[in-house]
C-alpha cells in the first residue's frame, strides 16, 4: 500500500495522522522510506525521521531507508541517514545506498546495505544467498571505493552545476509558463513539474510534450496515481540542452 504525501508550501510533506492509521489498520510489516525523495527531491529533516521511526517502533514495522541520492543534497540542505537518528531505531531498520547515482557509475552494478542489528543482518545475508545475490562485482567495488575516496572535489563542482541548472528551470518557467508549478528540489537532480493547472488529461499533456515540444519526460503517474498531471525532468544535463528543453515545453503549452 502507499502512504500518499501531501504538497504544502511547495514541498512534499508527510501526513503523520494518516501514516499512523495506515500502519495500525493494515498490519504493515515493512515501511520503505526514500530520502532524499524521488521524484520530489525532499530531504527529510531529522525531526521528521524521528517521528517516522517512533511510529514504526510502536507498530513493530521494519523500516527500509533508500538513501541512494544521499550525496546529492543541494542549496544548503543536509542529509541525515536514518541510522544516525536514534540508537533505538537500529534494531528495526536498514539502509540501502550506492555511489552509482552520484557518480554516474550505474553500469558497474554495485550497492550496499548498512544493517546495525546482527540478527537482521544475518537474515539479510541468508536471503541474499538464497537469491544468488551475494557476489560483489570487482569493478563495482573498485569504482565505489575510488568515488568515495577521491570524488569529493568533483562532487562539489557537480552540485554547483545542478543548483545553477535547477535555478534556471525554476526562473524560466516562472516567467515563460507561470501556470506550470515547479517543486524546487532540496536534493537529487530531478525536478517535479506540475502541469495540472492547464486542465489537460495525461494523454493530451504527454502528446503535446512528445509531438509538439519533441521532449520526453518521465510521466508522473508512473510514480503513483497521485502523479497524474505531473512529470519529472532530469536537470543533470548540459545547460544548453536544458535551456532548449525548457524553451520547447513553454512554447508548446497552451497560453
KEKE-87249 format. One line per 8 residues: number of its first residue (from 1); their letters; for each residue x, y, z of N, C-alpha, C. Coordinates in steps of 0.02 Angstrom, whole numbers, padded with zeros to 5 digits, m for minus. Example, Ala and Ser with C-alpha at 12.3 -4.5 7.8 and 13.67 -1.06 7.14 Angstrom:
KEKE-87249
1) as) 00660:m00284:00390:00615:m00225:00390:00660:m00165:00390; 00642:m00112:00354:00684:m00053:00357:00645:00002:00394
//
This chain:
KEKE-87249
1) xxxxxxxx) 00042:m00059:00000:00000:00000:00000:00044:00062:00000; 00015:00119:m00017:00052:00182:m00022:00025:00232:00029; 00071:00264:00065:00053:00320:00108:00067:00383:00068; 00014:00414:00042:00021:00470:m00004:00049:00531:00032; 00097:00564:00000:00122:00627:00025:00074:00683:00008; 00078:00737:00045:00038:00796:00030:00085:00853:00012; 00062:00897:m00033:00103:00954:m00052:00082:01015:m00011; 00131:01045:00021:00118:01104:00061:00179:01149:00060
9) xxxxxxxx) 00168:01214:00047:00223:01262:00044:00274:01243:m00008; 00250:01214:m00063:00294:01198:m00119:00337:01137:m00109; 00322:01097:m00058:00361:01037:m00043:00315:00979:m00026; 00340:00918:m00035:00303:00861:m00010:00311:00857:00066; 00255:00840:00099:00255:00831:00172:00222:00765:00188; 00238:00738:00245:00205:00677:00269:00144:00695:00311; 00090:00658:00300:00030:00663:00342:00038:00610:00396; 00061:00629:00454:00077:00580:00506:00015:00547:00535
17) xxxxxxxx) m00041:00582:00537:m00102:00551:00561:m00123:00494:00514; m00118:00507:00449:m00135:00455:00401:m00085:00398:00403; m00021:00415:00411:00030:00363:00415:00017:00317:00474; m00001:00345:00531:m00015:00303:00589:m00076:00259:00577; m00127:00286:00545:m00186:00245:00529:m00166:00188:00482; m00125:00204:00432:m00104:00153:00384:m00066:00097:00419; m00020:00115:00464:00019:00064:00499:m00024:00024:00547; m00070:00057:00581:m00110:00024:00632:m00164:m00021:00603
25) xxxxxxxx) m00193:m00001:00547:m00252:m00036:00521:m00237:m00088:00468; m00175:m00093:00444:m00162:m00136:00387:m00108:m00188:00399; m00090:m00199:00461:m00039:m00249:00479:00023:m00242:00436; 00045:m00180:00427:00104:m00167:00385:00166:m00197:00418; 00207:m00231:00378:00268:m00263:00404:00331:m00225:00386; 00330:m00192:00327:00389:m00155:00304:00368:m00086:00280; 00405:m00036:00300:00394:00033:00277:00456:00054:00238; 00446:00073:00175:00502:00094:00133:00503:00170:00129
33) xxxxxxxx) 00557:00199:00151:00567:00271:00152:00617:00290:00098; 00605:00344:00063:00651:00369:00011:00678:00437:00034; 00743:00440:00047:00773:00501:00075:00845:00509:00049; 00856:00560:00007:00809:00609:m00020:00756:00577:m00064; 00699:00611:m00066:00641:00583:m00101:00648:00589:m00176; 00629:00537:m00210:00624:00536:m00283:00552:00518:m00300; 00514:00562:m00334:00538:00616:m00378:00535:00687:m00349; 00515:00695:m00286:00502:00763:m00260:00563:00801:m00237
41) xxxxxxxx) 00620:00766:m00228:00681:00800:m00207:00681:00823:m00135; 00637:00795:m00094:00632:00816:m00024:00687:00784:00017; 00723:00824:00055:00773:00799:00103:00740:00801:00172; 00723:00744:00198:00685:00741:00260:00727:00763:00320; 00699:00807:00361:00734:00832:00420:00736:00778:00475; 00783:00786:00521:00792:00738:00575:00728:00729:00616; 00693:00784:00628:00632:00778:00669:00578:00738:00633; 00575:00744:00567:00528:00704:00527:00548:00630:00531
49) xxxxxxxx) 00612:00616:00523:00636:00547:00526:00623:00517:00595; 00630:00557:00647:00618:00531:00714:00544:00513:00723; 00499:00554:00697:00428:00538:00701:00412:00473:00665; 00441:00465:00605:00431:00403:00567:00457:00343:00608; 00516:00351:00636:00546:00296:00675:00504:00277:00735; 00476:00327:00770:00435:00312:00829:00372:00273:00809; 00343:00291:00752:00283:00256:00730:00300:00184:00710; 00355:00174:00674:00375:00106:00655:00392:00065:00717
57) xxxxxxxx) 00423:00096:00766:00438:00061:00829:00374:00041:00865; 00325:00086:00866:00262:00073:00902:00224:00015:00871; 00226:00011:00803:00185:m00039:00769:00227:m00098:00743; 00288:m00104:00767:00331:m00161:00752:00339:m00170:00676; 00362:m00116:00644:00370:m00115:00571:00444:m00109:00554; 00467:m00150:00509:00536:m00145:00484:00541:m00085:00437; 00589:m00041:00449:00598:00018:00407:00657:00008:00361; 00645:00015:00296:00698:00011:00245:00707:00081:00216
65) xxxxxxxx) 00765:00109:00225:00778:00178:00203:00821:00177:00140; 00790:00197:00084:00825:00203:00020:00860:00271:00018; 00926:00272:00022:00963:00334:00027:01012:00343:m00031; 00993:00318:m00090:01039:00317:m00146:01059:00387:m00170; 01017:00437:m00157:01034:00506:m00176:01064:00546:m00118; 01090:00511:m00068:01111:00543:m00006:01165:00597:m00016; 01208:00588:m00065:01264:00635:m00076:01244:00695:m00118; 01182:00695:m00143:01161:00748:m00189:01112:00796:m00156
73) xxxxxxxx) 01127:00816:m00095:01087:00869:m00063:01111:00937:m00089; 01063:00984:m00096:01077:01047:m00129:01053:01106:m00087; 01076:01165:m00106:01052:01229:m00077:01057:01230:m00001; 01111:01202:00025:01123:01204:00097:01089:01151:00138; 01049:01108:00107:01015:01055:00144:01065:00998:00159; 01055:00965:00215:01099:00912:00236:01059:00847:00246; 01088:00793:00222:01056:00728:00229:01072:00698:00297; 01021:00669:00328:01031:00631:00391:01013:00559:00377
81) xxxxxxxx) 01062:00515:00382:01048:00444:00372:01005:00418:00430; 00960:00373:00414:00912:00352:00465:00947:00319:00525; 01003:00286:00514:01036:00252:00569:01075:00300:00615; 01070:00366:00601:01100:00415:00646:01048:00451:00689; 00984:00434:00680:00931:00472:00714:00925:00452:00788; 00924:00387:00801:00918:00364:00870:00943:00292:00874; 00983:00275:00925:01003:00205:00934:00943:00159:00942; 00888:00186:00965:00827:00145:00974:00802:00116:00909
89) xxxxxxxx) 00819:00148:00853:00791:00127:00789:00833:00075:00753; 00894:00063:00775:00939:00020:00737:00918:m00053:00736; 00878:m00074:00785:00857:m00144:00787:00806:m00160:00733; 00771:m00110:00707:00717:m00125:00659:00724:m00084:00594; 00786:m00068:00576:00795:m00029:00514:00856:m00051:00477; 00856:m00037:00412:00916:m00048:00371:00920:00006:00318; 00981:00021:00297:00994:00074:00249:01017:00043:00184; 00989:00064:00129:01012:00042:00062:01039:00103:00025
97) xxxxxxxx) 01097:00095:m00006:01126:00151:m00043:01176:00126:m00094; 01206:00174:m00129:01253:00159:m00183:01286:00223:m00205; 01346:00218:m00232:01379:00276:m00262:01358:00287:m00334; 01316:00243:m00360:01303:00244:m00432:01265:00305:m00457; 01217:00330:m00418:01180:00389:m00439:01224:00451:m00439; 01260:00460:m00384:01300:00521:m00376:01355:00525:m00428; 01389:00469:m00440:01449:00471:m00482:01438:00441:m00551; 01374:00427:m00569:01357:00404:m00636:01395:00340:m00654
105) xxxxxxxx) 01395:00292:m00609:01430:00229:m00621:01383:00170:m00613; 01320:00179:m00634:01270:00126:m00626:01290:00063:m00664; 01328:00071:m00718:01348:00013:m00757:01394:m00035:m00720; 01423:m00012:m00665:01467:m00056:m00626:01428:m00099:m00577; 01363:m00085:m00569:01317:m00128:m00533:01341:m00145:m00462; 01346:m00094:m00421:01366:m00105:m00352:01323:m00063:m00305; 01304:m00093:m00250:01265:m00057:m00199:01283:m00088:m00132; 01256:m00060:m00078:01272:m00086:m00013:01215:m00075:00036
113) xxxxxxxx) 01215:m00115:00089:01166:m00108:00142:01203:m00096:00208; 01174:m00053:00250:01201:m00041:00317:01149:m00067:00366; 01166:m00120:00402:01119:m00154:00447:01152:m00160:00515; 01129:m00122:00564:01160:m00121:00630:01143:m00183:00672; 01083:m00209:00663:01059:m00265:00703:01091:m00330:00676; 01132:m00365:00716:01165:m00426:00691:01116:m00480:00667; 01061:m00489:00703:01013:m00540:00683:00981:m00522:00616; 00963:m00459:00608:00933:m00436:00545:00984:m00441:00489
121) xxxxxxxx) 01047:m00426:00503:01100:m00431:00453:01108:m00504:00430; 01107:m00550:00477:01113:m00621:00459:01054:m00644:00417; 00995:m00622:00434:00935:m00639:00395:00941:m00611:00324; 00966:m00550:00319:00975:m00518:00254:01025:m00558:00212; 01080:m00579:00242:01131:m00617:00206:01104:m00685:00183; 01065:m00718:00225:01036:m00782:00206:00991:m00773:00145; 00952:m00720:00144:00908:m00708:00087:00949:m00693:00024; 01004:m00656:00032:01048:m00643:m00025:01074:m00709:m00054
129) xxxxxxxx) 01097:m00753:m00011:01122:m00818:m00034:01068:m00857:m00070; 01008:m00858:m00042:00953:m00895:m00072:00936:m00868:m00141; 00944:m00803:m00151:00928:m00771:m00215:00989:m00765:m00261; 01045:m00793:m00240:01108:m00789:m00278:01128:m00717:m00292; 01121:m00675:m00241:01138:m00604:m00248:01195:m00584:m00201; 01236:m00631:m00182:01287:m00619:m00132:01355:m00599:m00160; 01366:m00609:m00225:01431:m00595:m00254:01440:m00520:m00264; 01500:m00495:m00250:01516:m00425:m00258:01554:m00416:m00323
137) xxxxxxxx) 01529:m00376:m00371:01566:m00366:m00434:01630:m00327:m00420; 01686:m00354:m00444:01751:m00323:m00430:01755:m00252:m00455; 01731:m00240:m00517:01734:m00173:m00544:01691:m00125:m00504; 01633:m00148:m00482:01589:m00106:m00442:01621:m00087:m00375; 01655:m00135:m00345:01689:m00121:m00281:01744:m00069:m00290; 01783:m00076:m00343:01838:m00030:m00356:01813:00041:m00372; 01761:00045:m00413:01735:00112:m00431:01702:00146:m00372; 01668:00107:m00331:01636:00136:m00271:01689:00163:m00223
145) xxxxxxxx) 01741:00124:m00212:01795:00147:m00167:01829:00209:m00196; 01843:00209:m00261:01876:00267:m00292:01832:00329:m00288; 01767:00320:m00300:01721:00377:m00299:01719:00409:m00230; 01712:00368:m00178:01708:00395:m00111:01775:00421:m00085; 01830:00391:m00109:01895:00413:m00085:01919:00477:m00119; 01906:00482:m00185:01935:00536:m00224:01884:00584:m00256; 01820:00570:m00248:01770:00606:m00287:01742:00670:m00257; 01763:00688:m00197:01732:00746:m00164:01741:00811:m00203
153) xxxxxxxx) 01800:00828:m00229:01806:00890:m00268:01760:00891:m00329; 01757:00835:m00364:01713:00831:m00423:01640:00839:m00402; 01621:00807:m00346:01552:00811:m00323:01534:00883:m00305; 01579:00920:m00275:01565:00990:m00258:01552:01031:m00321; 01591:01018:m00374:01580:01053:m00437:01513:01032:m00468; 01498:00968:m00465:01434:00943:m00492:01375:00977:m00458; 01376:00981:m00392:01320:01009:m00355:01310:01083:m00372; 01365:01118:m00385:01359:01189:m00405:01325:01194:m00473
161) xxxxxxxx) 01341:01148:m00519:01309:01148:m00585:01235:01130:m00578; 01219:01081:m00537:01149:01061:m00528:01108:01118:m00499; 01135:01153:m00450:01099:01210:m00420:01087:01264:m00472; 01136:01277:m00514:01128:01328:m00566:01074:01306:m00616; 01076:01242:m00636:01027:01217:m00683:00956:01219:m00654; 00949:01199:m00592:00883:01198:m00561:00856:01269:m00554; 00898:01315:m00533:00876:01385:m00528:00855:01412:m00596; 00890:01392:m00648:00871:01414:m00715:00801:01389:m00732
169) xxxxxxxx) 00788:01325:m00721:00723:01296:m00738:00667:01331:m00699; 00677:01340:m00635:00626:01373:m00593:00612:01444:m00618; 00664:01482:m00631:00655:01552:m00651:00627:01557:m00722; 00648:01512:m00766:00625:01515:m00836:00550:01502:m00839; 00527:01449:m00807:00456:01433:m00811:00413:01484:m00773; 00440:01513:m00720:00403:01565:m00684:00387:01623:m00730; 00431:01636:m00777:00421:01692:m00823:00383:01671:m00886; 00402:01614:m00915:00376:01595:m00981:00316:01548:m00978
177) xxxxxxxx) 00305:01514:m00923:00247:01469:m00916:00224:01470:m00844; 00196:01526:m00821:00180:01535:m00750:00128:01487:m00722; 00089:01455:m00766:00041:01406:m00740:00074:01339:m00724; 00135:01329:m00747:00173:01269:m00732:00207:01278:m00665; 00188:01237:m00616:00216:01244:m00549:00275:01197:m00539; 00327:01222:m00509:00389:01185:m00501:00400:01170:m00427; 00415:01108:m00412:00436:01089:m00344:00512:01091:m00344; 00540:01143:m00317:00612:01151:m00316:00643:01099:m00269
185) xxxxxxxx) 00686:01055:m00296:00712:01002:m00254:00763:01026:m00203; 00763:00993:m00146:00814:01005:m00095:00874:00958:m00105; 00863:00908:m00146:00915:00859:m00161:00897:00822:m00225; 00942:00781:m00250:00938:00745:m00314:00947:00794:m00371; 00946:00768:m00432:00950:00809:m00493:00884:00808:m00531; 00830:00793:m00495:00764:00783:m00526:00716:00838:m00505; 00676:00861:m00553:00629:00916:m00540:00558:00892:m00555; 00513:00902:m00508:00443:00881:m00513:00403:00939:m00541
193) xxxxxxxx) 00374:00928:m00599:00336:00979:m00635:00262:00966:m00630; 00223:01016:m00611:00151:01010:m00602:00116:01048:m00659; 00088:01009:m00706:00052:01038:m00763:m00024:01041:m00751; m00047:01025:m00691:m00118:01015:m00680:m00159:01078:m00692; m00130:01137:m00687:m00167:01199:m00696:m00184:01212:m00770; m00158:01171:m00814:m00176:01178:m00885:m00239:01141:m00902; m00265:01100:m00857:m00328:01065:m00868:m00324:01012:m00922; m00266:00983:m00934:m00257:00933:m00986:m00260:00862:m00956
201) xxxxxxxx) m00286:00816:m00995:m00281:00746:m00975:m00208:00724:m00982; m00190:00670:m00949:m00122:00645:m00956:m00106:00629:m01029; m00154:00600:m01063:m00142:00581:m01133:m00127:00643:m01175; m00166:00696:m01167:m00156:00756:m01206:m00091:00792:m01185; m00078:00794:m01121:m00017:00826:m01097:00045:00794:m01127; 00049:00728:m01124:00109:00696:m01148:00111:00691:m01224; 00053:00696:m01257:00053:00703:m01330:00085:00769:m01349; 00065:00823:m01314:00093:00889:m01328:00169:00889:m01317
209) xxxxxxxx) 00190:00861:m01261:00262:00859:m01246:00300:00819:m01298; 00272:00762:m01317:00307:00717:m01363:00305:00742:m01435; 00245:00762:m01459:00237:00777:m01530:00249:00850:m01547; 00234:00895:m01502:00242:00966:m01516:00307:00994:m01487; 00321:00978:m01425:00383:01002:m01395:00442:00958:m01414; 00428:00896:m01435:00481:00847:m01451:00524:00835:m01390; 00492:00830:m01333:00527:00818:m01269:00494:00758:m01235; 00534:00713:m01210:00508:00654:m01174:00527:00660:m01101
217) xxxxxxxx) 00477:00666:m01058:00488:00669:m00986:00459:00607:m00953; 00481:00592:m00892:00451:00537:m00855:00381:00556:m00834; 00333:00512:m00847:00264:00525:m00828:00256:00523:m00752; 00222:00573:m00726:00210:00575:m00654:00171:00515:m00629; 00124:00491:m00669:00082:00435:m00648:00122:00371:m00640; 00182:00368:m00669:00225:00309:m00659:00246:00303:m00586; 00241:00357:m00548:00260:00356:m00477:00199:00349:m00432; 00141:00336:m00461:00080:00328:m00423:00025:00371:m00451
225) xxxxxxxx) m00037:00353:m00434:m00095:00389:m00462:m00094:00462:m00444; m00061:00480:m00388:m00058:00550:m00367:m00017:00592:m00416; 00022:00559:m00458:00065:00595:m00505:00033:00615:m00570; m00032:00601:m00579:m00065:00622:m00641:m00060:00698:m00648; m00047:00720:m00710:m00040:00791:m00723:00029:00818:m00705; 00075:00773:m00688:00142:00792:m00670:00193:00756:m00715; 00254:00780:m00713:00309:00748:m00749:00373:00760:m00711; 00423:00718:m00725:00488:00725:m00693:00540:00744:m00745
233) xxxxxxxx) 00577:00796:m00730:00629:00822:m00775:00697:00810:m00743; 00744:00784:m00783:00813:00773:m00760:00854:00835:m00774; 00880:00866:m00722:00919:00928:m00729:00994:00915:m00737; 01014:00852:m00737:01085:00835:m00744:01102:00830:m00818; 01102:00888:m00850:01115:00893:m00922:01153:00957:m00935; 01188:00961:m00991:01221:01024:m01008:01170:01081:m01010; 01191:01140:m00989:01146:01197:m00983:01112:01212:m01050; 01148:01206:m01105:01119:01222:m01170:01062:01175:m01187
241) xxxxxxxx) 01068:01112:m01169:01015:01064:m01182:00955:01079:m01138; 00968:01094:m01075:00913:01110:m01029:00876:01173:m01051; 00912:01222:m01074:00880:01283:m01099:00834:01268:m01158; 00856:01224:m01203:00816:01207:m01261:00754:01167:m01240; 00762:01122:m01193:00705:01083:m01167:00652:01130:m01139; 00673:01177:m01098:00626:01223:m01066:00592:01268:m01118; 00631:01290:m01167:00602:01333:m01219:00548:01296:m01258; 00562:01233:m01275:00514:01193:m01313:00450:01180:m01272
249) xxxxxxx) 00459:01163:m01209:00400:01149:m01167:00356:01211:m01162; 00386:01268:m01146:00348:01330:m01138:00312:01349:m01202; 00345:01340:m01259:00315:01358:m01323:00256:01313:m01342; 00259:01250:m01320:00207:01202:m01339:00145:01204:m01294; 00152:01229:m01234:00095:01230:m01187:00043:01281:m01208; m00020:01267:m01192:m00073:01317:m01207:m00060:01382:m01171; m00076:01437:m01204:m00065:01503:m01175:m00124:01522:m01129
//
